[in-house]
Amino acid sequence: MENAGVTYTSSEHAGIKIEVCQYQPTDRPIEDRFSVTANEASSRLIIGVYDGHGGAATAEHISHILPAALLNNPPSEHARVFKSTDESMIANFTNDHSILRSKSRSWVEHAQIVKSGCTALILDVDVITKIASFANAGDCRVVVFSTSVDPNERLLQTKDLNAKTPSERERLKREHPGEDLLVVSGRLFGRLMSTRGFGDACYKLPNGPIGNWKHRKYIDALSSIEEPNKVAMNAQYQSLFYGYRTPPYLTATPMVGTMQLQENDVVIMATDGLWDCVSSKEVADIVRTGVSVAAPNLLEYLLDNIRATKMPGDDVTIVLFQT
C-alpha cells in the first residue's frame, strides 16, 4: 500500500506478523533498508533496520549479507559478526588497491559499498522463549512496550549511539587521546553524525607512516567513483580530514543486550528519522491509543499522528510487530 511517499508492507514469519512502513519526505531515493529473516529450525527471527547515508549502497549490501551471517552464529556472536563483516568489506576494497595485486572485476562495487555508510540495528528473537537479543551499531532504536493504556507500564529501549551521545564522545576521547577536534558542531570531523556503523571507509582506512600518503591514495580511489556533479573528496582533502591521525574513527562493533518480550507487547524498530520527531514514550502512547480505537493499520495511524504535529525531514523506516 502506498500514498504520498509512504510504502506499507507486511509479512508473516514464525507465526508473527511483521509490518513495515517506509516514508521518504523528499524526492531523492530512500537510503534506508530493512530485513526480515526467519529460521524455523532454530526458532529464530532476525529483523534489521539500516539507516544509509552518502548513498544506499552500504545499507543495501548489509541488509542482504548481515542477516545470513548472524543466522550462522549464535546470538552471543553478534558483535564479532558485525565487526568481521565490516572488516571484510574494507579488506575487499584495500586489496583492490594494493601494489601487490591487480584490481578485481568487482572493484567499483567494492568501492561503492564502503564509500557510503549505514548504521544497523538487529533484533534476534527466539520465538519460543521470546528472548530478543539486540545488536545496535548507530542511532536506530528499538522500543518495547505493553498495549496497556497505563502510562506507568514498562518501556524498554536501546540507546542511540552517535556523535551527540556523551558516552560515544568519551569513547572517542579514550581511543584518540590528544585529538581534541574530532567532534565539531556535534559531528565527527564536523561532518558525520555516525560514530558506529558499516562502510564510511574514509574514516577507517590506514593513513600511512608519513604524511597520510596511504590514506590519500585510498581517497583518490574513492573519489574516482564520485558522481560527476559532486565535489570529490580528494579535492577537499584538507578540510575533510584536517585531523586524520589515528584511524579508525568509526566502529561497526555494536552495543549488545537482551530484552524479555511478554504477551501483548508491541515492538517498534525505526531509523532516526522517526526519533528526530517523537520520543519513545510518545510513540508508545500513540500506538496504545491506536489499539484502543481499533485502528485498522497501526503503522499508518502512528505515522499520520506524527506528521500531523511534526513532519519528518529524513528517511523514516518503521518495523512493528506484536507478541
C-alpha positions as CSV (number, residue, x, y, z in Angstrom):
1,M,0.0,0.0,0.0
2,E,1.4,3.4,-0.9
3,N,0.4,7.1,-0.6
4,A,2.4,10.3,-0.9
5,G,5.9,8.9,-0.5
6,V,4.8,6.2,2.0
7,T,5.0,2.5,1.5
8,Y,3.4,-0.1,3.7
9,T,4.2,-3.9,3.5
10,S,3.6,-6.8,5.8
11,S,4.6,-10.5,6.0
12,E,4.3,-13.3,8.4
13,H,7.2,-15.3,9.8
14,A,7.2,-18.0,12.5
15,G,3.6,-17.0,13.3
16,I,4.5,-13.3,13.9
17,K,3.1,-10.6,11.6
18,I,5.8,-8.1,10.7
19,E,4.5,-4.7,9.4
20,V,6.9,-2.2,7.8
21,C,6.4,1.4,6.8
22,Q,8.9,3.5,4.8
23,Y,8.5,7.2,4.3
24,Q,10.6,9.5,2.1
25,P,9.8,13.2,2.7
26,T,12.0,14.3,-0.2
27,D,12.2,13.4,-3.9
28,R,15.6,11.6,-3.6
29,P,15.7,7.8,-3.4
30,I,15.3,6.4,0.1
31,E,18.6,5.3,1.6
32,D,17.1,3.2,4.5
33,R,16.8,-0.6,4.2
34,F,15.3,-3.3,6.3
35,S,15.4,-7.1,6.5
36,V,13.3,-9.9,7.9
37,T,14.9,-13.4,8.1
38,A,13.5,-16.5,9.8
39,N,14.9,-19.9,10.5
40,E,12.1,-22.1,11.7
41,A,14.5,-25.0,12.6
42,S,16.2,-22.9,15.2
43,S,13.1,-20.8,16.1
44,R,14.9,-17.6,15.3
45,L,13.5,-14.5,13.7
46,I,16.0,-11.7,12.8
47,I,14.7,-8.3,12.0
48,G,17.0,-5.4,10.9
49,V,16.8,-1.7,10.1
50,Y,19.6,0.0,8.4
51,D,19.9,3.8,8.0
52,G,22.0,4.6,5.0
53,H,23.9,7.9,4.3
54,G,26.0,9.1,1.5
55,G,24.0,6.8,-0.8
56,A,22.2,3.5,-0.3
57,A,25.0,1.1,-1.4
58,T,26.2,0.1,2.1
59,A,22.7,-0.3,3.5
60,E,21.6,-2.4,0.5
61,H,24.6,-4.7,0.9
62,I,24.4,-5.1,4.6
63,S,20.7,-5.8,4.6
64,H,21.4,-8.8,2.4
65,I,24.6,-10.3,3.9
66,L,24.3,-9.5,7.6
67,P,21.2,-11.5,8.5
68,A,22.5,-14.7,6.9
69,A,25.9,-14.3,8.7
70,L,24.1,-13.8,12.0
71,L,21.9,-16.9,11.5
72,N,25.0,-18.9,11.0
73,N,26.2,-18.0,14.5
74,P,24.6,-17.9,18.0
75,P,23.3,-14.5,19.4
76,S,26.4,-14.4,21.6
77,E,28.5,-13.8,18.5
78,H,26.6,-10.7,17.2
79,A,29.4,-8.3,18.0
80,R,32.0,-10.4,16.3
81,V,29.9,-10.9,13.2
82,F,29.2,-7.2,12.9
83,K,32.9,-6.4,13.2
84,S,34.2,-9.2,10.9
85,T,31.6,-8.3,8.2
86,D,32.8,-4.7,8.1
87,E,36.4,-5.7,8.1
88,S,35.8,-8.0,5.2
89,M,34.2,-5.1,3.2
90,I,37.1,-2.8,3.9
91,A,39.6,-5.6,3.0
92,N,37.9,-6.2,-0.3
93,F,38.4,-2.5,-1.2
94,T,42.0,-2.2,0.0
95,N,43.0,-5.4,-1.7
96,D,41.8,-3.9,-5.0
97,H,44.3,-1.0,-4.5
98,S,47.3,-3.0,-3.3
99,I,50.5,-2.6,-5.2
100,L,50.9,-6.3,-4.9
101,R,47.9,-7.3,-7.0
102,S,45.6,-6.1,-9.7
103,K,42.1,-4.8,-9.3
104,S,39.3,-7.3,-9.2
105,R,36.5,-7.2,-11.6
106,S,34.3,-6.0,-8.8
107,W,36.5,-3.1,-7.7
108,V,33.9,-0.5,-8.4
109,E,31.2,-2.3,-6.4
110,H,33.7,-2.9,-3.6
111,A,34.4,0.9,-3.5
112,Q,30.7,1.9,-3.6
113,I,29.9,-0.4,-0.7
114,V,32.5,1.1,1.6
115,K,32.3,4.7,0.3
116,S,28.8,5.2,1.7
117,G,27.8,4.1,5.1
118,C,24.9,2.8,7.3
119,T,24.0,2.3,10.9
120,A,22.5,-1.0,11.8
121,L,20.1,-2.4,14.4
122,I,19.1,-6.0,14.5
123,L,16.7,-7.9,16.8
124,D,17.3,-11.6,17.1
125,V,14.1,-13.1,18.5
126,D,13.7,-16.6,19.9
127,V,10.0,-17.1,19.0
128,I,9.6,-19.8,21.7
129,T,11.2,-18.2,24.7
130,K,10.5,-14.6,23.5
131,I,14.0,-13.6,24.4
132,A,15.1,-10.8,22.0
133,S,18.9,-10.3,21.6
134,F,19.7,-6.9,20.1
135,A,22.8,-5.5,18.4
136,N,22.9,-1.8,17.8
137,A,25.6,0.0,15.8
138,G,24.3,3.5,15.5
139,D,21.2,5.5,16.3
140,C,18.3,3.4,15.1
141,R,16.2,2.4,18.1
142,V,14.1,-0.5,19.3
143,V,11.3,0.2,21.7
144,V,9.2,-2.4,23.5
145,F,6.0,-1.6,25.5
146,S,2.8,-3.2,26.6
147,T,-0.5,-2.4,24.8
148,S,-1.9,-1.4,28.2
149,V,-3.1,2.2,28.4
150,D,-1.4,2.6,31.8
151,P,1.3,5.2,31.2
152,N,3.4,3.6,34.0
153,E,3.7,0.3,32.2
154,R,7.3,-0.7,31.4
155,L,9.0,0.7,28.4
156,L,12.3,-0.9,27.1
157,Q,14.6,0.8,24.6
158,T,18.0,0.7,23.1
159,K,20.5,3.6,23.5
160,D,21.1,5.9,20.5
161,L,24.8,5.9,19.6
162,N,26.1,8.9,17.6
163,A,28.3,12.0,17.9
164,K,25.8,13.6,20.2
165,T,25.8,10.8,22.7
166,P,28.1,11.7,25.7
167,S,29.3,8.1,26.1
168,E,30.3,8.0,22.4
169,R,32.2,11.3,22.7
170,E,34.0,9.9,25.8
171,R,34.9,6.7,23.9
172,L,36.4,8.7,21.1
173,K,38.5,10.7,23.6
174,R,39.8,7.5,25.2
175,E,40.6,5.9,21.8
176,H,42.2,9.0,20.3
177,P,43.9,10.9,23.2
178,G,45.0,14.4,22.4
179,E,42.8,14.8,19.3
180,D,40.6,17.5,20.6
181,L,38.8,18.5,17.4
182,L,37.3,15.1,16.5
183,V,33.8,16.2,17.2
184,V,32.9,19.7,15.9
185,S,29.4,21.2,16.0
186,G,28.1,17.8,17.2
187,R,29.6,15.8,14.2
188,L,32.6,13.7,13.7
189,F,35.2,16.0,11.9
190,G,32.3,18.5,11.7
191,R,30.6,16.3,9.0
192,L,29.4,12.9,10.1
193,M,26.8,12.2,12.8
194,S,27.6,8.5,12.9
195,T,30.2,7.1,15.3
196,R,29.2,3.4,14.7
197,G,28.2,1.6,11.6
198,F,29.3,-0.1,8.4
199,G,31.2,1.4,5.5
200,D,32.3,5.1,5.8
201,A,35.8,3.8,4.8
202,C,37.2,7.3,4.5
203,Y,37.2,7.4,8.3
204,K,38.6,3.9,8.8
205,L,41.4,3.4,6.3
206,P,45.1,3.5,7.4
207,N,46.9,6.7,6.9
208,G,50.5,5.5,6.3
209,P,53.6,6.3,8.4
210,I,54.4,9.7,6.9
211,G,52.1,12.4,5.5
212,N,48.9,10.3,5.2
213,W,50.1,9.1,1.8
214,K,48.3,5.8,2.0
215,H,45.0,7.4,3.1
216,R,45.3,9.9,0.3
217,K,45.7,7.1,-2.2
218,Y,42.6,5.4,-0.9
219,I,40.7,8.7,-1.0
220,D,41.8,9.1,-4.6
221,A,40.3,5.7,-5.4
222,L,37.0,6.5,-3.7
223,S,36.9,9.9,-5.4
224,S,37.3,8.2,-8.8
225,I,33.7,6.8,-8.5
226,E,32.1,10.0,-7.3
227,E,29.1,11.3,-9.1
228,P,30.1,13.9,-11.8
229,N,28.0,16.7,-10.2
230,K,29.7,16.4,-6.7
231,V,33.0,17.8,-5.4
232,A,35.2,14.8,-5.0
233,M,36.7,14.1,-1.5
234,N,40.3,14.4,-2.8
235,A,39.6,17.9,-4.0
236,Q,38.7,18.9,-0.4
237,Y,41.1,16.6,1.5
238,Q,42.5,19.2,3.9
239,S,39.1,20.4,5.1
240,L,37.5,16.9,5.4
241,F,40.5,15.2,7.1
242,Y,42.2,18.0,8.9
243,G,43.0,15.9,12.0
244,Y,43.2,12.4,10.5
245,R,45.9,10.8,12.7
246,T,44.8,7.5,14.4
247,P,42.1,5.7,12.4
248,P,39.6,4.0,12.6
249,Y,37.3,6.7,13.9
250,L,34.2,4.7,13.4
251,T,33.5,1.2,14.6
252,A,31.0,-1.4,13.4
253,T,31.1,-3.1,16.8
254,P,27.6,-2.9,18.2
255,M,26.2,-2.4,21.7
256,V,24.5,-5.7,22.5
257,G,22.0,-6.9,25.1
258,T,18.7,-8.8,25.6
259,M,15.1,-8.0,26.2
260,Q,12.5,-10.4,27.5
261,L,9.4,-9.9,25.5
262,Q,6.0,-10.6,27.1
263,E,2.5,-11.4,26.0
264,N,0.8,-8.4,24.3
265,D,4.0,-6.5,23.8
266,V,4.4,-4.1,20.9
267,V,7.9,-3.9,19.4
268,I,8.9,-0.9,17.3
269,M,12.2,-0.7,15.4
270,A,12.9,2.5,13.5
271,T,15.6,4.7,11.9
272,D,16.4,8.0,13.4
273,G,14.1,9.9,11.0
274,L,11.3,8.8,13.4
275,W,13.1,9.5,16.7
276,D,14.1,13.0,15.5
277,C,10.4,13.8,15.6
278,V,9.0,11.9,18.6
279,S,10.1,10.3,21.8
280,S,9.8,6.6,22.7
281,K,7.1,7.3,25.2
282,E,5.1,9.4,22.6
283,V,5.3,6.5,20.2
284,A,4.0,4.1,22.8
285,D,1.2,6.4,23.7
286,I,0.1,6.9,20.1
287,V,0.2,3.1,19.4
288,R,-1.7,2.3,22.6
289,T,-4.4,4.8,21.5
290,G,-4.5,3.2,18.1
291,V,-5.1,-0.2,19.7
292,S,-7.8,1.2,21.9
293,V,-9.7,2.6,19.0
294,A,-9.1,-0.5,16.9
295,A,-7.1,1.4,14.2
296,P,-7.1,-0.9,11.1
297,N,-3.4,-0.2,10.5
298,L,-1.3,0.8,13.5
299,L,1.7,2.0,11.4
300,E,-0.5,4.2,9.3
301,Y,-2.1,5.5,12.5
302,L,1.3,6.2,14.1
303,L,2.8,8.0,11.1
304,D,-0.4,10.1,10.4
305,N,-0.4,11.3,14.1
306,I,3.3,12.2,13.9
307,R,3.0,14.0,10.6
308,A,0.1,16.0,12.0
309,T,2.4,17.6,14.5
310,K,5.9,17.4,13.0
311,M,6.9,16.5,9.5
312,P,9.9,14.2,9.3
313,G,12.8,15.7,7.4
314,D,14.7,12.5,6.9
315,D,14.0,9.0,5.6
316,V,11.8,7.0,8.0
317,T,11.6,3.2,8.3
318,I,9.4,1.7,11.0
319,V,9.0,-2.0,11.7
320,L,6.2,-3.1,14.1
321,F,5.2,-6.5,15.4
322,Q,3.2,-7.7,18.4
323,T,3.9,-10.7,20.5
